[in-house]
Amino acid sequence: MDEVHEPLFVRACRGEPVERTPIWVMRQAGRYLPEYRDVRAQTDFLGLCKTPELAAEVTFQPIRRYGLDAAIIFSDILVPVEAMGIPLDYQPGPVLGKTVQSMSDVDALRIPDPVSDMGFVMDAVRTFVSGMPQTPLIGFAGAPFTLAAYMIEGGGSRHYAETKRFLYDQPKVARALLSKLARTVADHLIAQAEAGCSALQLFDSWAGYLSRDDYLSFALPFTIEIVEVVKAAKPDVPFIVFPKGAAACFPELASIGADVLGVDWLFPLDEVDRRTEGKVVLQGNLDPCVLFGPKENIERQVQRILNEALHIKGHVFNLGHGILPQTDPEHMGALVESVKRLGVRRVPADLQ
Ligand code: CP3
């Protein structure tokens, strides 16, 4: 009877029976919400991340407003990068105070202790879990390739040209950097699970800028290392990997030991399921811009995605990337309402 007490979202991540498709949304706490903008007006973005009561408060906000099936702790993928010794600012996109260009720059990076150097994240996790114990909380980190891209470019980038130049000109230095990031990220994820997170997600937001060959060479091995280390320490905590744009590598990604594969909106879920041979639960995959259009179209597209997911191993509804700041909060409400009304009861094939 134990599983009756496990939340819907956690059971869906494991491919277990669910009474309805669960939903949460990447970047669900953020600037599209007026209550977020009110809290944010009190401090800058990093101040918000580093004040556990405020970080927990903005994590609660979308749960209170929409009754989502999971929360994601309010932080940023670049928090560990700052803890490694790179000054960080947001304007509003991230701006790094130094870039990594050589082996001596890699050697100078610290491997942070998650509890003493990023304890504010774990404090925010504990504050959330004690305030909303019924809602599963997702901890997260950026994948090594995406974090390395910020460290090499010094911020966001249009083409990631400097990052690619670095991979091709200095592959040994690149691997040393990616390896240091993998250790940092694995430690950070384990610490979030110890503090009370019920699931973990790895964001490889810029994976889609790499060719299949370069992804297999510079990104996948470090993602595998993280999944192995985290799963060895926390075997029961569902692991979601979100390699945005990396559909070319889905067959390989289905076999790395992650429970859930996050999918962007380019391919229908039934096709992704065929390419991953039903090995993983899929999360996604509504285009965030659909929320800009009329509610009837939001509902129609929700129904389409649920239909496409009907026979896959398991499904967690989400957008294919983060919700955009221009989104009307009412349209996010229409999305959640549609998934809750139309979401399907699911009994995995091997239990039928
Ligand atoms: O609900 C949540 O998901 C909130 C937690 C969260 C944030 N960032 C808050 C945030 C999460 C999970 C992230 C992850 C993150 N951060 C990613 C991976 C997800 C993705 O979208 O691919 C990336 C690439 C970053 C780096 C980053 N942080 C960028 C590019 C920006 C600027 C974004 C923008 O829209 O201007 C940030 C800042 C940031 N992180 C904001 C929020 C709410 C906006 C900052 C503000 O309030 O001014």
Residues whose N, C-alpha, C, O or C-beta is under 5 A from the ligand:
A	BS01	CP3	M26 R27 Q28 A29 G30 R31 F45 I72 I73 F74 S75 D76 I77 P92 G93 P94 F203 S205 G322
